[in-house]
Amino acid sequence: MNTLRTHTSRQGCNDIAFDSYSSPNWKNKHKVLASELLTTARLNAYYGLRREQVMKAISGVFKNIGKPIDIGKLAFLVATNATISIILGGKFRGEKGDTMKDHFKDISSELMELIGKPNVSDIFPAVARLSKEINQSLNELLESVIQVATEEEKNEEKLGFLQLLLHLEGKNNEDNASSLTMNQVKGLLAEIVIGGTDTTTTMVEWTMAKLIQHLKILEKTKNDLTNVVGLNNVVEESHLPNLRYLNAVTKETFRLHPALPLLVPRYSAESRNLGGYNIPKGSKVFLNMWSIHRDSHVWDNPLEFKPERFLNDVPGKFDYFGNDFRFMPFGSGRRKCSGLPLAEKMLYLILASMLHSFEWKLP
Ligand code: HEM
């Protein structure tokens, strides 16, 4: 494993106006910075922003009770709005904030259309298939987000994630190891917004689809929610660690339908023989998690949707932190998902809230 490194360029990103893994230093720097966004303290501080977005989505569904709901679109808007709010360190504020939000909604629906098309990409589908127009719109959006953040910096003592990045951008010079160019700031933002929202949306859709196909499991999930949350209460993040059955359902969905089935491609830094196969230096290597997650040597009845297999495990076994090579929906090693702590919180909060608030059936 330690001879495999991530490829230094991303297919389909060559036309993008901002930097994405374009220099060897940058790919490691971005990892550190993305982790900076997702510290426990920062995530806890912005719980209100996530909650607000989920509550808005619930009231949107409530107004449309009885009509078909596009779960993907709903999850996409919650995830993107929550992520951008966290990046800005607060809500979209004032007239400028409103214009930006409208602008982002337009881009979001264009992105949603692209995401809905057949997946031909090997990395983040949305990034790889960005057309020039979307690319341009995204660039404009990132510039307006950066403008809002620059203006807010003057008024607020507490620096949001973006303000922190802009601070580093200001310090930009050759000698400064932590310096950033404006293009790198944009690249990092695009990576976080697109990388985080497409995957979260996909997992909300798959989990809801599995539950609607398995009504007994749906009922058990709802019972779990009633027991932990209480029938007349709204779901809070403090409830999430106690929702053991929903946790098992989500893990089982990750197993059968990982959001990035081939993870992020690696390349071999030197020639090696692995499991009897020669892998020449410089080969692009894909780890097929989709296949490992369905391997009958590892999983009993691998094609069966059975959340219980994750209920009976010993603590730590089959977690998704990249320590167990049989189950790696968030990858493993240096290129492991840097958004995992936020992904966990957003995914469970959206699913738990939707499932606890409504009775779902197919149209
Ligand atoms: C359910 C939601 C998510 C899933 C299933 C997921 C899954 C993944 C996977 C499989 C990888 C590649 C790991 C590897 O190849 O070893 C990855 C990378 C990444 N993810 Fe996530 N992710 C999710 C949400 C998020 C969120 C919310 C963010 C940010 C806010 C995020 C940011 C990233 C970034 C920046 C990388 C690239 C890391 C690197 O190359 O160093 N992800 N994700």
Residues whose N, C-alpha, C, O or C-beta is under 5 A from the ligand:
A	BS01	HEM	K31 A34 E191 I192 G195 G196 T199 T200 M203 A259 L260 L263 V264 P329 F330 G331 S332 R334 R335 K336 C337 S338 G339 L342 A343 L347
